[in-house]
Amino acid sequence: MHVTNEIWRHKEEPTRWGNAATDQGSHDMDKLLGNLHAVLAIGFVLALGIMFAAFPQGAELMWSGVLQWLHVFFGITWIGLLYYFNFVQIPTMPAIPADLKPGVSKFIAPKALFFFRWGAALTVLTGLLLVYVNGDAHAAFTLAEDRRLIGIGMYLALIMAFNVWFIIWPAQQKALGLVPAEDAVKAKAAKTAMMTSRINTMLSIPMLFCMTNMH
């Protein structure tokens, strides 16, 4: 009987070690994927590795590709959050119980607005750098025939970015209580922010058509 128990003990030991290794691997993966900064860093490293492998033709073409990639990345961040506000948050807020609304207005909205406004700024910056590097800046801004679509898209994006920084963000600061304001001022600011956000949503539709059909 002692021999039999010893045999089973030796059989179970590799299983325990295997389970422990699996648990440790799962814990490490949970820790890695739970860290947004680490996930983003790894994603950027992978992207950079692919870029250097995909652009052997020269530095100029590589920088154009890098700027286009960053332009799309920041554009997705900006427009994605614009659609989140208009398709999800704004329509849902009236249905949220009053005691739960501060969870959105004090925590979720300010964080989303941070990425929203800086996504807008960096989208415009990388877009302007991209047309400059590609030698299309003059043709785009003057709406030359061969660059008319990209030019229209740029003007629409500039209007939208202006709205974000100089209308929506100042109004949201008042509406969310990030700066002192009376209740009547907060209500008016909230309406201003919402209406301007709706205008940006409307403009985003033709803007995206221009940007995706510029060639």
C-alpha atoms as a printed R data frame, in Angstrom:
    type eleno elety resid chain resno       x      y       z
1   ATOM     1    CA   MET     A     1   0.000  0.000   0.000
2   ATOM     2    CA   HIS     A     2   2.901  2.303   0.819
3   ATOM     3    CA   VAL     A     3   4.432  1.583  -2.586
4   ATOM     4    CA   THR     A     4   1.134  2.339  -4.333
5   ATOM     5    CA   ASN     A     5   0.774  5.695  -2.542
6   ATOM     6    CA   GLU     A     6   4.355  6.573  -3.453
7   ATOM     7    CA   ILE     A     7   3.663  5.838  -7.126
8   ATOM     8    CA   TRP     A     8   0.565  8.037  -7.125
9   ATOM     9    CA   ARG     A     9   2.479 10.795  -5.343
10  ATOM    10    CA   HIS     A    10   5.114 10.833  -8.070
11  ATOM    11    CA   LYS     A    11   2.403 10.821 -10.735
12  ATOM    12    CA   GLU     A    12   0.645 13.794  -9.144
13  ATOM    13    CA   GLU     A    13   3.777 15.916  -8.695
14  ATOM    14    CA   PRO     A    14   4.215 16.801 -12.402
15  ATOM    15    CA   THR     A    15   0.517 17.683 -12.537
16  ATOM    16    CA   ARG     A    16   0.879 20.045  -9.582
17  ATOM    17    CA   TRP     A    17   3.959 21.624 -11.120
18  ATOM    18    CA   GLY     A    18   2.098 21.961 -14.429
19  ATOM    19    CA   ASN     A    19  -0.876 23.579 -12.739
20  ATOM    20    CA   ALA     A    20   1.408 25.946 -10.842
21  ATOM    21    CA   ALA     A    21   3.178 26.950 -14.056
22  ATOM    22    CA   THR     A    22  -0.164 27.475 -15.792
23  ATOM    23    CA   ASP     A    23  -1.450 29.587 -12.901
24  ATOM    24    CA   GLN     A    24   1.730 31.663 -12.896
25  ATOM    25    CA   GLY     A    25   1.508 32.166 -16.667
26  ATOM    26    CA   SER     A    26  -2.129 33.202 -16.357
27  ATOM    27    CA   HIS     A    27  -1.233 35.610 -13.546
28  ATOM    28    CA   ASP     A    28   1.572 37.166 -15.615
29  ATOM    29    CA   MET     A    29  -0.739 37.562 -18.609
30  ATOM    30    CA   ASP     A    30  -3.433 39.124 -16.425
31  ATOM    31    CA   LYS     A    31  -0.855 41.512 -15.006
32  ATOM    32    CA   LEU     A    32   0.427 42.445 -18.472
33  ATOM    33    CA   LEU     A    33  -2.973 42.933 -20.101
34  ATOM    34    CA   GLY     A    34  -4.242 44.751 -17.017
35  ATOM    35    CA   ASN     A    35  -1.594 47.444 -17.596
36  ATOM    36    CA   LEU     A    36  -2.805 49.679 -20.425
37  ATOM    37    CA   HIS     A    37   0.545 51.467 -20.720
38  ATOM    38    CA   ALA     A    38   2.376 48.161 -21.183
39  ATOM    39    CA   VAL     A    39  -0.132 47.023 -23.815
40  ATOM    40    CA   LEU     A    40   0.258 50.288 -25.735
41  ATOM    41    CA   ALA     A    41   4.056 50.156 -25.475
42  ATOM    42    CA   ILE     A    42   4.176 46.618 -26.863
43  ATOM    43    CA   GLY     A    43   1.772 47.583 -29.651
44  ATOM    44    CA   PHE     A    44   3.944 50.538 -30.648
45  ATOM    45    CA   VAL     A    45   7.117 48.426 -30.559
46  ATOM    46    CA   LEU     A    46   5.478 45.827 -32.818
47  ATOM    47    CA   ALA     A    47   4.287 48.561 -35.186
48  ATOM    48    CA   LEU     A    48   7.747 50.149 -35.352
49  ATOM    49    CA   GLY     A    49   9.312 46.781 -36.097
50  ATOM    50    CA   ILE     A    50   6.886 46.226 -38.973
51  ATOM    51    CA   MET     A    51   7.505 49.757 -40.266
52  ATOM    52    CA   PHE     A    52  11.268 49.363 -40.504
53  ATOM    53    CA   ALA     A    53  10.778 46.037 -42.276
54  ATOM    54    CA   ALA     A    54   8.138 47.398 -44.658
55  ATOM    55    CA   PHE     A    55   9.886 50.593 -45.784
56  ATOM    56    CA   PRO     A    56  13.297 49.709 -47.174
57  ATOM    57    CA   GLN     A    57  12.878 52.287 -49.957
58  ATOM    58    CA   GLY     A    58  14.070 55.267 -47.935
59  ATOM    59    CA   ALA     A    59  13.590 57.518 -44.944
60  ATOM    60    CA   GLU     A    60  11.206 59.947 -46.688
61  ATOM    61    CA   LEU     A    61   8.692 57.224 -47.515
62  ATOM    62    CA   MET     A    62   9.017 55.787 -44.021
63  ATOM    63    CA   TRP     A    63   8.269 59.142 -42.358
64  ATOM    64    CA   SER     A    64   5.235 59.569 -44.586
65  ATOM    65    CA   GLY     A    65   3.999 56.150 -43.493
66  ATOM    66    CA   VAL     A    66   4.682 56.895 -39.814
67  ATOM    67    CA   LEU     A    67   2.796 60.182 -39.974
68  ATOM    68    CA   GLN     A    68  -0.132 58.581 -41.786
69  ATOM    69    CA   TRP     A    69  -0.267 55.837 -39.160
70  ATOM    70    CA   LEU     A    70  -0.189 58.347 -36.281
71  ATOM    71    CA   HIS     A    71  -2.777 60.513 -38.059
72  ATOM    72    CA   VAL     A    72  -5.153 57.547 -38.304
73  ATOM    73    CA   PHE     A    73  -4.413 56.468 -34.702
74  ATOM    74    CA   PHE     A    74  -5.193 59.884 -33.240
75  ATOM    75    CA   GLY     A    75  -8.142 60.322 -35.624
76  ATOM    76    CA   ILE     A    76  -9.718 57.083 -34.418
77  ATOM    77    CA   THR     A    77  -9.249 58.253 -30.822
78  ATOM    78    CA   TRP     A    78 -10.863 61.621 -31.552
79  ATOM    79    CA   ILE     A    79 -13.774 60.549 -33.735
80  ATOM    80    CA   GLY     A    80 -14.334 57.380 -31.713
81  ATOM    81    CA   LEU     A    81 -14.873 59.455 -28.584
82  ATOM    82    CA   LEU     A    82 -17.026 61.930 -30.518
83  ATOM    83    CA   TYR     A    83 -19.286 59.036 -31.473
84  ATOM    84    CA   TYR     A    84 -19.176 57.650 -27.925
85  ATOM    85    CA   PHE     A    85 -20.467 60.959 -26.574
86  ATOM    86    CA   ASN     A    86 -23.205 61.276 -29.197
87  ATOM    87    CA   PHE     A    87 -24.244 57.644 -29.626
88  ATOM    88    CA   VAL     A    88 -23.854 56.440 -26.028
89  ATOM    89    CA   GLN     A    89 -23.302 58.967 -23.238
90  ATOM    90    CA   ILE     A    90 -25.606 61.851 -24.205
91  ATOM    91    CA   PRO     A    91 -28.632 59.671 -25.109
92  ATOM    92    CA   THR     A    92 -28.135 57.488 -22.009
93  ATOM    93    CA   MET     A    93 -27.684 60.210 -19.374
94  ATOM    94    CA   PRO     A    94 -31.439 60.994 -18.954
95  ATOM    95    CA   ALA     A    95 -32.089 57.346 -18.089
96  ATOM    96    CA   ILE     A    96 -29.352 57.145 -15.437
97  ATOM    97    CA   PRO     A    97 -30.629 57.543 -11.843
98  ATOM    98    CA   ALA     A    98 -29.673 60.877 -10.294
99  ATOM    99    CA   ASP     A    99 -27.496 59.303  -7.614
100 ATOM   100    CA   LEU     A   100 -25.420 57.495 -10.263
101 ATOM   101    CA   LYS     A   101 -24.891 60.435 -12.645
102 ATOM   102    CA   PRO     A   102 -21.891 61.827 -10.707
103 ATOM   103    CA   GLY     A   103 -20.054 58.629 -11.637
104 ATOM   104    CA   VAL     A   104 -20.224 59.771 -15.253
105 ATOM   105    CA   SER     A   105 -19.888 63.533 -14.820
106 ATOM   106    CA   LYS     A   106 -17.092 63.465 -12.242
107 ATOM   107    CA   PHE     A   107 -15.032 60.493 -13.410
108 ATOM   108    CA   ILE     A   108 -15.806 59.137 -16.890
109 ATOM   109    CA   ALA     A   109 -16.563 62.372 -18.770
110 ATOM   110    CA   PRO     A   110 -13.459 64.352 -17.663
111 ATOM   111    CA   LYS     A   111 -11.162 61.453 -18.599
112 ATOM   112    CA   ALA     A   112 -12.917 60.956 -21.941
113 ATOM   113    CA   LEU     A   113 -12.720 64.684 -22.666
114 ATOM   114    CA   PHE     A   114  -8.972 64.646 -22.017
115 ATOM   115    CA   PHE     A   115  -8.352 62.044 -24.724
116 ATOM   116    CA   PHE     A   116 -11.043 63.648 -26.903
117 ATOM   117    CA   ARG     A   117  -9.497 67.106 -27.066
118 ATOM   118    CA   TRP     A   118  -5.891 65.919 -27.327
119 ATOM   119    CA   GLY     A   119  -6.922 63.368 -29.938
120 ATOM   120    CA   ALA     A   120  -8.327 66.275 -31.945
121 ATOM   121    CA   ALA     A   121  -5.175 68.363 -31.552
122 ATOM   122    CA   LEU     A   122  -2.815 65.532 -32.492
123 ATOM   123    CA   THR     A   123  -4.994 64.486 -35.427
124 ATOM   124    CA   VAL     A   124  -4.721 67.991 -36.859
125 ATOM   125    CA   LEU     A   125  -0.989 68.251 -36.119
126 ATOM   126    CA   THR     A   126  -0.098 64.924 -37.742
127 ATOM   127    CA   GLY     A   127  -2.408 65.690 -40.670
128 ATOM   128    CA   LEU     A   128  -0.702 69.009 -41.355
129 ATOM   129    CA   LEU     A   129   2.732 67.399 -41.083
130 ATOM   130    CA   LEU     A   130   1.606 64.625 -43.414
131 ATOM   131    CA   VAL     A   131   0.471 66.921 -46.236
132 ATOM   132    CA   TYR     A   132   3.679 68.947 -45.812
133 ATOM   133    CA   VAL     A   133   5.922 65.865 -46.014
134 ATOM   134    CA   ASN     A   134   3.972 64.619 -49.040
135 ATOM   135    CA   GLY     A   135   4.278 68.011 -50.730
136 ATOM   136    CA   ASP     A   136   0.495 68.454 -50.888
137 ATOM   137    CA   ALA     A   137   0.025 71.356 -48.464
138 ATOM   138    CA   HIS     A   138  -0.345 74.181 -51.006
139 ATOM   139    CA   ALA     A   139  -2.566 72.160 -53.340
140 ATOM   140    CA   ALA     A   140  -4.782 71.017 -50.450
141 ATOM   141    CA   PHE     A   141  -5.209 74.444 -48.862
142 ATOM   142    CA   THR     A   142  -5.958 76.083 -52.215
143 ATOM   143    CA   LEU     A   143  -8.369 73.259 -53.123
144 ATOM   144    CA   ALA     A   144  -6.485 72.398 -56.305
145 ATOM   145    CA   GLU     A   145  -8.408 69.938 -58.440
146 ATOM   146    CA   ASP     A   146  -6.162 66.944 -57.765
147 ATOM   147    CA   ARG     A   147  -6.190 67.592 -54.004
148 ATOM   148    CA   ARG     A   148  -9.662 69.074 -53.586
149 ATOM   149    CA   LEU     A   149 -11.096 66.236 -51.499
150 ATOM   150    CA   ILE     A   150  -8.225 66.199 -49.013
151 ATOM   151    CA   GLY     A   151  -8.419 70.004 -48.860
152 ATOM   152    CA   ILE     A   152 -12.138 69.976 -48.056
153 ATOM   153    CA   GLY     A   153 -11.556 67.246 -45.481
154 ATOM   154    CA   MET     A   154  -8.789 69.312 -43.871
155 ATOM   155    CA   TYR     A   155 -10.969 72.419 -43.616
156 ATOM   156    CA   LEU     A   156 -13.804 70.383 -42.078
157 ATOM   157    CA   ALA     A   157 -11.381 68.825 -39.570
158 ATOM   158    CA   LEU     A   158  -9.964 72.237 -38.655
159 ATOM   159    CA   ILE     A   159 -13.474 73.569 -38.001
160 ATOM   160    CA   MET     A   160 -14.227 70.530 -35.851
161 ATOM   161    CA   ALA     A   161 -10.977 70.852 -33.884
162 ATOM   162    CA   PHE     A   162 -11.688 74.552 -33.312
163 ATOM   163    CA   ASN     A   163 -15.114 73.597 -31.978
164 ATOM   164    CA   VAL     A   164 -13.548 71.065 -29.617
165 ATOM   165    CA   TRP     A   165 -10.984 73.396 -28.066
166 ATOM   166    CA   PHE     A   166 -12.789 76.736 -28.107
167 ATOM   167    CA   ILE     A   167 -16.464 75.817 -27.670
168 ATOM   168    CA   ILE     A   168 -16.997 72.263 -26.402
169 ATOM   169    CA   TRP     A   169 -14.154 72.068 -23.895
170 ATOM   170    CA   PRO     A   170 -14.761 75.482 -22.230
171 ATOM   171    CA   ALA     A   171 -18.490 74.727 -22.061
172 ATOM   172    CA   GLN     A   172 -17.908 71.259 -20.611
173 ATOM   173    CA   GLN     A   173 -15.629 72.679 -17.938
174 ATOM   174    CA   LYS     A   174 -18.570 74.746 -16.710
175 ATOM   175    CA   ALA     A   175 -21.194 72.040 -17.184
176 ATOM   176    CA   LEU     A   176 -19.167 69.418 -15.282
177 ATOM   177    CA   GLY     A   177 -18.212 71.773 -12.468
178 ATOM   178    CA   LEU     A   178 -14.509 71.754 -13.348
179 ATOM   179    CA   VAL     A   179 -14.607 75.554 -13.088
180 ATOM   180    CA   PRO     A   180 -16.963 77.577 -10.853
181 ATOM   181    CA   ALA     A   181 -20.304 78.404 -12.472
182 ATOM   182    CA   GLU     A   182 -23.887 79.027 -11.391
183 ATOM   183    CA   ASP     A   183 -26.569 76.447 -12.159
184 ATOM   184    CA   ALA     A   184 -28.085 78.507 -14.985
185 ATOM   185    CA   VAL     A   185 -24.656 78.950 -16.568
186 ATOM   186    CA   LYS     A   186 -23.983 75.200 -16.231
187 ATOM   187    CA   ALA     A   187 -27.260 74.342 -17.956
188 ATOM   188    CA   LYS     A   188 -26.569 76.757 -20.815
189 ATOM   189    CA   ALA     A   189 -23.000 75.477 -21.160
190 ATOM   190    CA   ALA     A   190 -24.192 71.863 -21.275
191 ATOM   191    CA   LYS     A   191 -26.588 72.706 -24.111
192 ATOM   192    CA   THR     A   192 -23.868 74.604 -25.990
193 ATOM   193    CA   ALA     A   193 -21.465 71.675 -25.671
194 ATOM   194    CA   MET     A   194 -24.117 69.196 -26.801
195 ATOM   195    CA   MET     A   195 -25.231 71.233 -29.831
196 ATOM   196    CA   THR     A   196 -21.643 71.861 -30.941
197 ATOM   197    CA   SER     A   197 -20.867 68.174 -30.510
198 ATOM   198    CA   ARG     A   198 -23.849 67.404 -32.734
199 ATOM   199    CA   ILE     A   199 -22.453 69.805 -35.354
200 ATOM   200    CA   ASN     A   200 -19.104 68.000 -35.201
201 ATOM   201    CA   THR     A   201 -20.860 64.660 -35.628
202 ATOM   202    CA   MET     A   202 -22.616 66.014 -38.708
203 ATOM   203    CA   LEU     A   203 -19.359 67.408 -40.159
204 ATOM   204    CA   SER     A   204 -17.467 64.197 -39.412
205 ATOM   205    CA   ILE     A   205 -19.491 62.254 -41.994
206 ATOM   206    CA   PRO     A   206 -18.422 64.250 -45.083
207 ATOM   207    CA   MET     A   207 -14.964 64.771 -43.530
208 ATOM   208    CA   LEU     A   208 -14.395 61.006 -43.326
209 ATOM   209    CA   PHE     A   209 -15.577 60.591 -46.916
210 ATOM   210    CA   CYS     A   210 -13.034 63.177 -48.068
211 ATOM   211    CA   MET     A   211 -10.211 61.630 -46.037
212 ATOM   212    CA   THR     A   212 -10.861 58.087 -47.244
213 ATOM   213    CA   ASN     A   213 -11.263 59.006 -50.917
214 ATOM   214    CA   MET     A   214  -8.430 61.503 -51.351
215 ATOM   215    CA   HIS     A   215  -6.410 59.401 -53.835
